[in-house]
Amino acid sequence: MFVLPGKVSVYCFLLAQSSLLVFLLGLTRFQDLYETAIKYCFYYLLAHALVMNLAMGMLLEDFLYKVAVRSYLLGAVFSCGVFLAIVGPPSWTIFGWYMCVLSFFHYSEFLTIAICNPKTLSIDSFILDHSLDYKIAAAASWVEFFIEHWLYEDLKMARVIPTAGLALCIAGELLRKTAMVTASTNFTHTVVSKKADTHSLVTHGVYRFCRHPSYVGWFYWSIGTQMILANPLCTVAYALASWKFFNDRITVEELTLLNFFDYDYVDYQKRVPTGLPFIKGYRITD
């Protein structure tokens, strides 16, 4: 059953897309309206956000309000990304793609948990406050983009690598969300230390091909974001940092899974790889 917070998040994420209507209508028919909107773009988007936030504050309380605000803001970032990709200077198009990919990833994390495991749903399900390292990595990628854009704008005009990065992000996103839905109530954003009665070893669907498909999807998605931005330094740094993070995470998680499922998981380990390059996970023989 699709819970109320999930429904609220959908409404508010889509509500934010209404900020695009003026621009999209202007592109097709109302040129004067479009040019005016471009000129006063910042003020228009700010006014739209303030009005929507006021409406949400009047209609919703506590948890639902927090969900609504975050969903709206992520939707607004997505809208701005679409706008930038369509009408922005060519060297900024890829940053528009990046905004869409990043905002949709965080929003869809919450939405997917609302669908497949609503009992664990919380504000943390947006994983916006993932970790300090995550924030530093994001900031580093923005700094690299802006510096390189300033020093060598032509680097951000290329489309082959950013397009490949966009495809990688979409594939990674689809794999991760498929894994989450397949695992259903067995999926959580944190490693649990106590086995619940509802826990079962999932070995069907995408789990037939790799033991940690959600991590595989996230790993390649993170690299894809830097390819979109045409960030050569952060592409390498993200690949190395993500590999280290998931190597450590999988080791800890598999210790728990071996404790939960004993030799059933040992047999599963023998048959199916982790899915990530050069990561074997934790094995009893180790």
C-alpha positions, 0 to 999 in steps of 0.5 A: 500500500502506498502510504500518505507521506509517499503520496505527499512527496509525489504531489510536491515534487510534481508541484515544483515542476509547475514552475517550468510552465511559464518557460515551456509555454513561452518556448512554444507560444508566448515569446514576450512572456518567455523573455520576461520570465528569463529576465526575472528568472531568479525572482520568479522562482523565488516567489514560486518557492515562497508561495508553495512553502506557505501553502504547505505550511498551512496545509501540513504539519510535522513529518508531512510538512518536512516531507513536502518541503524536501520533495518540493525543493528537490523538484525545484532543483530538477526544474531548474536543471531542465530549464538550464539544460534547455535555455542555458549557454551550451557550456552550462547544459551539462550542469543542468543534466547534473542537477536533474540526475542528482535531485531525482536520485535523492527524491526517488530514494525516499519514494522507493522506500515509501513503496517497498518498505514504508515501515522504515520510512523517515526524513533520512530516507532522502539521504540528503544528510548522508555523511560529511564525506558525501557533502565534501565530495559533492562540493569538490565536484562543484568547485572543479566544474566551476574552476574548469569552466572558468579556465577552459570553457571548451572542456564543458562544451563536449558532449560525448563523455557527458552523454555517456555519463548520463547513460551510466547514471540512468542505468545505475539508477534503474539497477539500484531502484530495481534492487530496492523493490526486489528486496522489498521489506528486506531493504534498508538504508542502514546495516541492521544488526538484528534479524527480524522475523520478516527478513529473508535471503533474497536471491531472485531477480537482479540478485541472481547476477550480483549480491549487492545490486543496489551498491553496484547501481550507486557505484556507477551512478556516482561515477556517471555524475562526474562524467556528466560534469566533464570533471576528469579529476573528480571522476577518478577520485569518485571511482576510488572513494566509492570503491573504498566506501563500498568495499568497507560497507560490503565487508560489514554487511556480509558479516551480518548476513552470514550471521543471519543466514549462515550456510545459506549465505555461504552457498550464495556467495560461492554462486554469485559475485558482489558485482563490484570490481575487485570486491569479494566481500567477507568470506568465512575462509578469510 
